């Protein structure tokens, strides 16, 4: 895993894994319960996303 996203544009597709299920996430302005409990990664290059994030709109119903 790299330290910074190498994709252009950066951080275009993010995901997290919750109880073995992969969810799409998106950057958030402030910490959320999800970003405080889990880690997120770039789906393109595998870099860890170390900023606040939230579940993507289509995954809100699933978690």
C-alpha positions in Angstrom: 0.0 0.0 0.0 1.3 3.4 -0.9 1.2 6.5 1.4 -0.5 8.8 -1.1 -3.1 8.2 -3.9 -1.3 7.8 -7.2 -4.6 8.0 -9.3 -5.7 11.0 -11.3 -7.9 12.5 -10.2 -6.9 11.5 -6.6 -9.3 9.7 -4.3 -11.8 9.2 -7.1 -13.2 5.8 -5.9 -13.0 4.9 -2.2 -14.1 1.8 -0.3 -14.2 0.4 3.2 -14.8 -3.2 4.5 -17.3 -3.7 7.2 -17.8 -7.3 8.5 -16.3 -8.7 5.3 -18.6 -6.7 3.0 -17.0 -4.0 0.8 -18.8 -0.6 0.7 -18.2 2.4 -1.5 -17.5 5.5 0.6 -17.0 9.2 -0.2 -15.1 12.0 1.5 -16.9 13.9 4.2 -16.4 17.3 5.7 -16.2 15.9 9.3 -15.7 12.6 11.0 -18.5 10.2 10.9 -19.2 7.1 12.9 -18.0 5.0 10.0 -14.7 6.9 9.5 -14.0 6.7 13.3 -14.5 2.9 13.4 -13.2 1.8 10.0 -10.4 2.6 7.5 -10.9 3.4 3.8 -8.7 2.8 0.8 -8.5 4.0 -2.8 -10.0 1.3 -5.1 -7.5 2.3 -7.9 -4.1 2.2 -6.2 -4.8 0.9 -2.7 -3.6 3.9 -0.8 -5.1 4.4 2.6 -7.5 7.3 2.8 -6.7 9.0 6.2 -9.4 11.7 6.0 -13.1 11.6 7.1 -15.5 9.7 4.9 -19.1 8.5 4.9 -20.9 5.6 3.2 -21.9 6.3 -0.4 -25.5 7.1 -1.0 -26.4 3.7 -2.5 -24.8 1.9 0.5 -26.5 3.8 3.2 -29.4 1.4 3.4 -27.1 -1.6 3.6 -25.0 -0.8 6.7 
